[in-house]
Amino acid sequence: MLADHTKFPVTVGLFTLLQQGSSRPALYTLVITGALLSIVPLIALFLGLQRYWRVDLLSGVVKS
């Protein structure tokens, strides 16, 4: 698949750091920071697009 390790997704990089963390506990801080930084854009998008998401969900409701 990907031969160059610089093109791996963030999740694969975090997993690699987590595996190396068993021998070097200082890497856990990097893993936690990386996980937080990878989640922040998703939360921002969710909060920004929440009003449109709710409207689309409610438009599919069928009253009987």
HTML snippet that shows the backbone in 3Dmol.js (N, CA, C, O; Angstrom):
<script src="https://3Dmol.org/build/3Dmol-min.js"></script>
<div id="view" style="width:600px;height:400px;position:relative"></div>
<script>
const pdb = `
ATOM      1  N   MET A   1       0.827  -1.173   0.000  1.00  0.00           N
ATOM      2  CA  MET A   1       0.000   0.000   0.000  1.00  0.00           C
ATOM      3  C   MET A   1       0.882   1.251   0.000  1.00  0.00           C
ATOM      4  O   MET A   1       1.358   1.665  -1.057  1.00  0.00           O
ATOM      5  N   LEU A   2       1.105   1.852   1.155  1.00  0.00           N
ATOM      6  CA  LEU A   2       1.965   3.027   1.235  1.00  0.00           C
ATOM      7  C   LEU A   2       3.352   2.597   1.680  1.00  0.00           C
ATOM      8  O   LEU A   2       3.525   2.005   2.746  1.00  0.00           O
ATOM      9  N   ALA A   3       4.325   2.903   0.856  1.00  0.00           N
ATOM     10  CA  ALA A   3       5.693   2.516   1.189  1.00  0.00           C
ATOM     11  C   ALA A   3       6.379   3.578   2.041  1.00  0.00           C
ATOM     12  O   ALA A   3       7.273   3.266   2.828  1.00  0.00           O
ATOM     13  N   ASP A   4       5.964   4.822   1.885  1.00  0.00           N
ATOM     14  CA  ASP A   4       6.602   5.919   2.608  1.00  0.00           C
ATOM     15  C   ASP A   4       5.867   6.176   3.922  1.00  0.00           C
ATOM     16  O   ASP A   4       4.664   6.436   3.921  1.00  0.00           O
ATOM     17  N   HIS A   5       6.580   6.104   5.031  1.00  0.00           N
ATOM     18  CA  HIS A   5       5.938   6.259   6.338  1.00  0.00           C
ATOM     19  C   HIS A   5       5.476   7.688   6.599  1.00  0.00           C
ATOM     20  O   HIS A   5       4.706   7.913   7.532  1.00  0.00           O
ATOM     21  N   THR A   6       5.921   8.657   5.807  1.00  0.00           N
ATOM     22  CA  THR A   6       5.475  10.034   6.014  1.00  0.00           C
ATOM     23  C   THR A   6       4.076  10.275   5.462  1.00  0.00           C
ATOM     24  O   THR A   6       3.479  11.315   5.740  1.00  0.00           O
ATOM     25  N   LYS A   7       3.541   9.336   4.687  1.00  0.00           N
ATOM     26  CA  LYS A   7       2.212   9.497   4.096  1.00  0.00           C
ATOM     27  C   LYS A   7       1.142   8.671   4.812  1.00  0.00           C
ATOM     28  O   LYS A   7       0.006   8.588   4.344  1.00  0.00           O
ATOM     29  N   PHE A   8       1.494   8.072   5.923  1.00  0.00           N
ATOM     30  CA  PHE A   8       0.519   7.317   6.699  1.00  0.00           C
ATOM     31  C   PHE A   8      -0.493   8.278   7.332  1.00  0.00           C
ATOM     32  O   PHE A   8      -0.161   9.436   7.583  1.00  0.00           O
ATOM     33  N   PRO A   9      -1.712   7.820   7.591  1.00  0.00           N
ATOM     34  CA  PRO A   9      -2.674   8.667   8.308  1.00  0.00           C
ATOM     35  C   PRO A   9      -2.241   8.897   9.754  1.00  0.00           C
ATOM     36  O   PRO A   9      -1.379   8.194  10.280  1.00  0.00           O
ATOM     37  N   VAL A  10      -2.848   9.881  10.374  1.00  0.00           N
ATOM     38  CA  VAL A  10      -2.502  10.229  11.752  1.00  0.00           C
ATOM     39  C   VAL A  10      -2.749   9.054  12.682  1.00  0.00           C
ATOM     40  O   VAL A  10      -1.969   8.822  13.606  1.00  0.00           O
ATOM     41  N   THR A  11      -3.815   8.315  12.452  1.00  0.00           N
ATOM     42  CA  THR A  11      -4.146   7.205  13.346  1.00  0.00           C
ATOM     43  C   THR A  11      -3.075   6.121  13.328  1.00  0.00           C
ATOM     44  O   THR A  11      -2.777   5.526  14.363  1.00  0.00           O
ATOM     45  N   VAL A  12      -2.499   5.863  12.168  1.00  0.00           N
ATOM     46  CA  VAL A  12      -1.434   4.858  12.084  1.00  0.00           C
ATOM     47  C   VAL A  12      -0.188   5.362  12.806  1.00  0.00           C
ATOM     48  O   VAL A  12       0.490   4.595  13.490  1.00  0.00           O
ATOM     49  N   GLY A  13       0.110   6.640  12.654  1.00  0.00           N
ATOM     50  CA  GLY A  13       1.249   7.214  13.366  1.00  0.00           C
ATOM     51  C   GLY A  13       1.063   7.169  14.871  1.00  0.00           C
ATOM     52  O   GLY A  13       2.004   6.875  15.608  1.00  0.00           O
ATOM     53  N   LEU A  14      -0.151   7.461  15.330  1.00  0.00           N
ATOM     54  CA  LEU A  14      -0.423   7.396  16.767  1.00  0.00           C
ATOM     55  C   LEU A  14      -0.318   5.969  17.284  1.00  0.00           C
ATOM     56  O   LEU A  14       0.186   5.740  18.384  1.00  0.00           O
ATOM     57  N   PHE A  15      -0.791   5.011  16.495  1.00  0.00           N
ATOM     58  CA  PHE A  15      -0.690   3.616  16.903  1.00  0.00           C
ATOM     59  C   PHE A  15       0.775   3.185  16.993  1.00  0.00           C
ATOM     60  O   PHE A  15       1.157   2.464  17.914  1.00  0.00           O
ATOM     61  N   THR A  16       1.583   3.623  16.045  1.00  0.00           N
ATOM     62  CA  THR A  16       3.009   3.291  16.066  1.00  0.00           C
ATOM     63  C   THR A  16       3.680   3.885  17.296  1.00  0.00           C
ATOM     64  O   THR A  16       4.476   3.219  17.957  1.00  0.00           O
ATOM     65  N   LEU A  17       3.357   5.145  17.603  1.00  0.00           N
ATOM     66  CA  LEU A  17       3.920   5.761  18.803  1.00  0.00           C
ATOM     67  C   LEU A  17       3.451   5.049  20.067  1.00  0.00           C
ATOM     68  O   LEU A  17       4.215   4.905  21.021  1.00  0.00           O
ATOM     69  N   LEU A  18       2.206   4.609  20.074  1.00  0.00           N
ATOM     70  CA  LEU A  18       1.678   3.908  21.239  1.00  0.00           C
ATOM     71  C   LEU A  18       2.386   2.574  21.434  1.00  0.00           C
ATOM     72  O   LEU A  18       2.656   2.180  22.569  1.00  0.00           O
ATOM     73  N   GLN A  19       2.689   1.879  20.352  1.00  0.00           N
ATOM     74  CA  GLN A  19       3.413   0.611  20.445  1.00  0.00           C
ATOM     75  C   GLN A  19       4.828   0.826  20.965  1.00  0.00           C
ATOM     76  O   GLN A  19       5.343   0.001  21.720  1.00  0.00           O
ATOM     77  N   GLN A  20       5.459   1.923  20.571  1.00  0.00           N
ATOM     78  CA  GLN A  20       6.809   2.223  21.046  1.00  0.00           C
ATOM     79  C   GLN A  20       6.789   2.750  22.477  1.00  0.00           C
ATOM     80  O   GLN A  20       7.816   2.749  23.156  1.00  0.00           O
ATOM     81  N   GLY A  21       5.621   3.202  22.935  1.00  0.00           N
ATOM     82  CA  GLY A  21       5.498   3.779  24.265  1.00  0.00           C
ATOM     83  C   GLY A  21       5.708   2.790  25.385  1.00  0.00           C
ATOM     84  O   GLY A  21       5.977   3.189  26.518  1.00  0.00           O
ATOM     85  N   SER A  22       5.591   1.495  25.092  1.00  0.00           N
ATOM     86  CA  SER A  22       5.810   0.511  26.152  1.00  0.00           C
ATOM     87  C   SER A  22       7.266   0.505  26.595  1.00  0.00           C
ATOM     88  O   SER A  22       7.567   0.191  27.746  1.00  0.00           O
ATOM     89  N   SER A  23       8.162   0.848  25.690  1.00  0.00           N
ATOM     90  CA  SER A  23       9.573   0.903  26.070  1.00  0.00           C
ATOM     91  C   SER A  23       9.990   2.311  26.490  1.00  0.00           C
ATOM     92  O   SER A  23      10.953   2.481  27.238  1.00  0.00           O
ATOM     93  N   ARG A  24       9.255   3.327  26.002  1.00  0.00           N
ATOM     94  CA  ARG A  24       9.574   4.715  26.351  1.00  0.00           C
ATOM     95  C   ARG A  24       8.289   5.426  26.767  1.00  0.00           C
ATOM     96  O   ARG A  24       7.557   5.913  25.905  1.00  0.00           O
ATOM     97  N   PRO A  25       8.000   5.496  28.054  1.00  0.00           N
ATOM     98  CA  PRO A  25       6.731   6.067  28.523  1.00  0.00           C
ATOM     99  C   PRO A  25       6.533   7.542  28.177  1.00  0.00           C
ATOM    100  O   PRO A  25       5.403   8.028  28.240  1.00  0.00           O
ATOM    101  N   ALA A  26       7.582   8.263  27.819  1.00  0.00           N
ATOM    102  CA  ALA A  26       7.434   9.682  27.485  1.00  0.00           C
ATOM    103  C   ALA A  26       6.625   9.880  26.210  1.00  0.00           C
ATOM    104  O   ALA A  26       6.132  10.980  25.959  1.00  0.00           O
ATOM    105  N   LEU A  27       6.478   8.832  25.399  1.00  0.00           N
ATOM    106  CA  LEU A  27       5.732   8.955  24.150  1.00  0.00           C
ATOM    107  C   LEU A  27       4.224   9.012  24.369  1.00  0.00           C
ATOM    108  O   LEU A  27       3.489   9.406  23.464  1.00  0.00           O
ATOM    109  N   TYR A  28       3.753   8.629  25.544  1.00  0.00           N
ATOM    110  CA  TYR A  28       2.315   8.677  25.815  1.00  0.00           C
ATOM    111  C   TYR A  28       1.783  10.107  25.723  1.00  0.00           C
ATOM    112  O   TYR A  28       0.654  10.320  25.281  1.00  0.00           O
ATOM    113  N   THR A  29       2.584  11.080  26.136  1.00  0.00           N
ATOM    114  CA  THR A  29       2.173  12.478  26.034  1.00  0.00           C
ATOM    115  C   THR A  29       1.978  12.873  24.582  1.00  0.00           C
ATOM    116  O   THR A  29       1.029  13.586  24.256  1.00  0.00           O
ATOM    117  N   LEU A  30       2.864  12.421  23.707  1.00  0.00           N
ATOM    118  CA  LEU A  30       2.726  12.710  22.279  1.00  0.00           C
ATOM    119  C   LEU A  30       1.486  12.052  21.691  1.00  0.00           C
ATOM    120  O   LEU A  30       0.802  12.644  20.855  1.00  0.00           O
ATOM    121  N   VAL A  31       1.198  10.840  22.123  1.00  0.00           N
ATOM    122  CA  VAL A  31       0.022  10.127  21.613  1.00  0.00           C
ATOM    123  C   VAL A  31      -1.256  10.840  22.040  1.00  0.00           C
ATOM    124  O   VAL A  31      -2.167  11.012  21.230  1.00  0.00           O
ATOM    125  N   ILE A  32      -1.332  11.250  23.286  1.00  0.00           N
ATOM    126  CA  ILE A  32      -2.523  11.942  23.777  1.00  0.00           C
ATOM    127  C   ILE A  32      -2.688  13.290  23.075  1.00  0.00           C
ATOM    128  O   ILE A  32      -3.801  13.662  22.701  1.00  0.00           O
ATOM    129  N   THR A  33      -1.596  14.016  22.895  1.00  0.00           N
ATOM    130  CA  THR A  33      -1.660  15.300  22.202  1.00  0.00           C
ATOM    131  C   THR A  33      -2.074  15.117  20.749  1.00  0.00           C
ATOM    132  O   THR A  33      -2.890  15.885  20.238  1.00  0.00           O
ATOM    133  N   GLY A  34      -1.529  14.120  20.086  1.00  0.00           N
ATOM    134  CA  GLY A  34      -1.895  13.851  18.698  1.00  0.00           C
ATOM    135  C   GLY A  34      -3.348  13.446  18.552  1.00  0.00           C
ATOM    136  O   GLY A  34      -4.019  13.853  17.604  1.00  0.00           O
ATOM    137  N   ALA A  35      -3.836  12.647  19.486  1.00  0.00           N
ATOM    138  CA  ALA A  35      -5.244  12.246  19.443  1.00  0.00           C
ATOM    139  C   ALA A  35      -6.151  13.457  19.645  1.00  0.00           C
ATOM    140  O   ALA A  35      -7.175  13.585  18.974  1.00  0.00           O
ATOM    141  N   LEU A  36      -5.783  14.335  20.555  1.00  0.00           N
ATOM    142  CA  LEU A  36      -6.577  15.538  20.791  1.00  0.00           C
ATOM    143  C   LEU A  36      -6.583  16.431  19.555  1.00  0.00           C
ATOM    144  O   LEU A  36      -7.631  16.947  19.166  1.00  0.00           O
ATOM    145  N   LEU A  37      -5.423  16.613  18.941  1.00  0.00           N
ATOM    146  CA  LEU A  37      -5.341  17.461  17.751  1.00  0.00           C
ATOM    147  C   LEU A  37      -6.078  16.862  16.562  1.00  0.00           C
ATOM    148  O   LEU A  37      -6.544  17.600  15.693  1.00  0.00           O
ATOM    149  N   SER A  38      -6.189  15.554  16.507  1.00  0.00           N
ATOM    150  CA  SER A  38      -6.916  14.945  15.391  1.00  0.00           C
ATOM    151  C   SER A  38      -8.428  14.988  15.605  1.00  0.00           C
ATOM    152  O   SER A  38      -9.187  14.871  14.643  1.00  0.00           O
ATOM    153  N   ILE A  39      -8.874  15.154  16.846  1.00  0.00           N
ATOM    154  CA  ILE A  39     -10.302  15.202  17.145  1.00  0.00           C
ATOM    155  C   ILE A  39     -10.858  16.626  17.071  1.00  0.00           C
ATOM    156  O   ILE A  39     -12.038  16.805  16.768  1.00  0.00           O
ATOM    157  N   VAL A  40     -10.042  17.628  17.340  1.00  0.00           N
ATOM    158  CA  VAL A  40     -10.508  19.017  17.387  1.00  0.00           C
ATOM    159  C   VAL A  40     -11.187  19.462  16.087  1.00  0.00           C
ATOM    160  O   VAL A  40     -12.252  20.075  16.167  1.00  0.00           O
ATOM    161  N   PRO A  41     -10.638  19.191  14.892  1.00  0.00           N
ATOM    162  CA  PRO A  41     -11.348  19.606  13.669  1.00  0.00           C
ATOM    163  C   PRO A  41     -12.713  18.934  13.508  1.00  0.00           C
ATOM    164  O   PRO A  41     -13.651  19.556  13.008  1.00  0.00           O
ATOM    165  N   LEU A  42     -12.832  17.683  13.921  1.00  0.00           N
ATOM    166  CA  LEU A  42     -14.124  17.003  13.833  1.00  0.00           C
ATOM    167  C   LEU A  42     -15.162  17.646  14.743  1.00  0.00           C
ATOM    168  O   LEU A  42     -16.319  17.806  14.357  1.00  0.00           O
ATOM    169  N   ILE A  43     -14.752  18.009  15.935  1.00  0.00           N
ATOM    170  CA  ILE A  43     -15.674  18.663  16.867  1.00  0.00           C
ATOM    171  C   ILE A  43     -16.080  20.034  16.331  1.00  0.00           C
ATOM    172  O   ILE A  43     -17.246  20.417  16.427  1.00  0.00           O
ATOM    173  N   ALA A  44     -15.125  20.772  15.768  1.00  0.00           N
ATOM    174  CA  ALA A  44     -15.437  22.088  15.208  1.00  0.00           C
ATOM    175  C   ALA A  44     -16.414  21.964  14.041  1.00  0.00           C
ATOM    176  O   ALA A  44     -17.349  22.756  13.932  1.00  0.00           O
ATOM    177  N   LEU A  45     -16.207  20.983  13.174  1.00  0.00           N
ATOM    178  CA  LEU A  45     -17.135  20.770  12.063  1.00  0.00           C
ATOM    179  C   LEU A  45     -18.520  20.379  12.564  1.00  0.00           C
ATOM    180  O   LEU A  45     -19.528  20.866  12.052  1.00  0.00           O
ATOM    181  N   PHE A  46     -18.571  19.520  13.543  1.00  0.00           N
ATOM    182  CA  PHE A  46     -19.859  19.097  14.090  1.00  0.00           C
ATOM    183  C   PHE A  46     -20.619  20.279  14.678  1.00  0.00           C
ATOM    184  O   PHE A  46     -21.813  20.445  14.429  1.00  0.00           O
ATOM    185  N   LEU A  47     -19.921  21.098  15.457  1.00  0.00           N
ATOM    186  CA  LEU A  47     -20.591  22.243  16.065  1.00  0.00           C
ATOM    187  C   LEU A  47     -21.006  23.272  15.019  1.00  0.00           C
ATOM    188  O   LEU A  47     -22.053  23.904  15.152  1.00  0.00           O
ATOM    189  N   GLY A  48     -20.193  23.442  13.984  1.00  0.00           N
ATOM    190  CA  GLY A  48     -20.519  24.405  12.944  1.00  0.00           C
ATOM    191  C   GLY A  48     -21.656  23.968  12.048  1.00  0.00           C
ATOM    192  O   GLY A  48     -22.444  24.802  11.602  1.00  0.00           O
ATOM    193  N   LEU A  49     -21.758  22.684  11.777  1.00  0.00           N
ATOM    194  CA  LEU A  49     -22.773  22.177  10.855  1.00  0.00           C
ATOM    195  C   LEU A  49     -23.962  21.536  11.564  1.00  0.00           C
ATOM    196  O   LEU A  49     -24.804  20.914  10.917  1.00  0.00           O
ATOM    197  N   GLN A  50     -24.038  21.682  12.871  1.00  0.00           N
ATOM    198  CA  GLN A  50     -25.074  21.017  13.651  1.00  0.00           C
ATOM    199  C   GLN A  50     -26.475  21.476  13.262  1.00  0.00           C
ATOM    200  O   GLN A  50     -27.402  20.666  13.231  1.00  0.00           O
ATOM    201  N   ARG A  51     -26.640  22.755  12.966  1.00  0.00           N
ATOM    202  CA  ARG A  51     -27.991  23.238  12.633  1.00  0.00           C
ATOM    203  C   ARG A  51     -28.493  22.633  11.337  1.00  0.00           C
ATOM    204  O   ARG A  51     -29.684  22.348  11.214  1.00  0.00           O
ATOM    205  N   TYR A  52     -27.610  22.430  10.364  1.00  0.00           N
ATOM    206  CA  TYR A  52     -28.018  21.824   9.097  1.00  0.00           C
ATOM    207  C   TYR A  52     -28.299  20.335   9.264  1.00  0.00           C
ATOM    208  O   TYR A  52     -29.193  19.785   8.621  1.00  0.00           O
ATOM    209  N   TRP A  53     -27.526  19.692  10.134  1.00  0.00           N
ATOM    210  CA  TRP A  53     -27.701  18.271  10.377  1.00  0.00           C
ATOM    211  C   TRP A  53     -29.059  18.011  11.025  1.00  0.00           C
ATOM    212  O   TRP A  53     -29.754  17.062  10.663  1.00  0.00           O
ATOM    213  N   ARG A  54     -29.430  18.851  11.978  1.00  0.00           N
ATOM    214  CA  ARG A  54     -30.721  18.700  12.649  1.00  0.00           C
ATOM    215  C   ARG A  54     -31.872  18.901  11.682  1.00  0.00           C
ATOM    216  O   ARG A  54     -32.856  18.163  11.731  1.00  0.00           O
ATOM    217  N   VAL A  55     -31.768  19.883  10.807  1.00  0.00           N
ATOM    218  CA  VAL A  55     -32.832  20.158   9.838  1.00  0.00           C
ATOM    219  C   VAL A  55     -33.012  18.966   8.917  1.00  0.00           C
ATOM    220  O   VAL A  55     -34.142  18.577   8.622  1.00  0.00           O
ATOM    221  N   ASP A  56     -31.909  18.378   8.458  1.00  0.00           N
ATOM    222  CA  ASP A  56     -32.007  17.215   7.574  1.00  0.00           C
ATOM    223  C   ASP A  56     -32.584  16.003   8.296  1.00  0.00           C
ATOM    224  O   ASP A  56     -33.334  15.228   7.702  1.00  0.00           O
ATOM    225  N   LEU A  57     -32.245  15.833   9.552  1.00  0.00           N
ATOM    226  CA  LEU A  57     -32.803  14.711  10.306  1.00  0.00           C
ATOM    227  C   LEU A  57     -34.303  14.873  10.496  1.00  0.00           C
ATOM    228  O   LEU A  57     -35.060  13.909  10.375  1.00  0.00           O
ATOM    229  N   LEU A  58     -34.726  16.088  10.793  1.00  0.00           N
ATOM    230  CA  LEU A  58     -36.149  16.326  11.034  1.00  0.00           C
ATOM    231  C   LEU A  58     -36.963  16.301   9.752  1.00  0.00           C
ATOM    232  O   LEU A  58     -38.166  16.044   9.797  1.00  0.00           O
ATOM    233  N   SER A  59     -36.339  16.562   8.610  1.00  0.00           N
ATOM    234  CA  SER A  59     -37.086  16.543   7.351  1.00  0.00           C
ATOM    235  C   SER A  59     -37.455  15.122   6.938  1.00  0.00           C
ATOM    236  O   SER A  59     -38.365  14.933   6.130  1.00  0.00           O
ATOM    237  N   GLY A  60     -36.768  14.130   7.474  1.00  0.00           N
ATOM    238  CA  GLY A  60     -37.070  12.746   7.135  1.00  0.00           C
ATOM    239  C   GLY A  60     -38.099  12.100   8.038  1.00  0.00           C
ATOM    240  O   GLY A  60     -38.461  10.942   7.829  1.00  0.00           O
ATOM    241  N   VAL A  61     -38.577  12.822   9.038  1.00  0.00           N
ATOM    242  CA  VAL A  61     -39.549  12.276   9.981  1.00  0.00           C
ATOM    243  C   VAL A  61     -40.920  12.194   9.310  1.00  0.00           C
ATOM    244  O   VAL A  61     -41.370  13.146   8.673  1.00  0.00           O
ATOM    245  N   VAL A  62     -41.568  11.052   9.460  1.00  0.00           N
ATOM    246  CA  VAL A  62     -42.899  10.854   8.883  1.00  0.00           C
ATOM    247  C   VAL A  62     -43.897  10.752  10.030  1.00  0.00           C
ATOM    248  O   VAL A  62     -43.775   9.894  10.903  1.00  0.00           O
ATOM    249  N   LYS A  63     -44.887  11.643  10.012  1.00  0.00           N
ATOM    250  CA  LYS A  63     -45.933  11.583  11.038  1.00  0.00           C
ATOM    251  C   LYS A  63     -47.060  10.707  10.538  1.00  0.00           C
ATOM    252  O   LYS A  63     -47.455  10.788   9.375  1.00  0.00           O
ATOM    253  N   SER A  64     -47.581   9.860  11.428  1.00  0.00           N
ATOM    254  CA  SER A  64     -48.710   9.024  11.008  1.00  0.00           C
ATOM    255  C   SER A  64     -49.916   9.240  11.883  1.00  0.00           C
ATOM    256  O   SER A  64     -50.955   8.615  11.668  1.00  0.00           O
TER     257      SER A  64
END
`;
const viewer = $3Dmol.createViewer("view");
viewer.addModel(pdb, "pdb");
viewer.setStyle({}, {cartoon: {color: "spectrum"}});
viewer.zoomTo();
viewer.render();
</script>
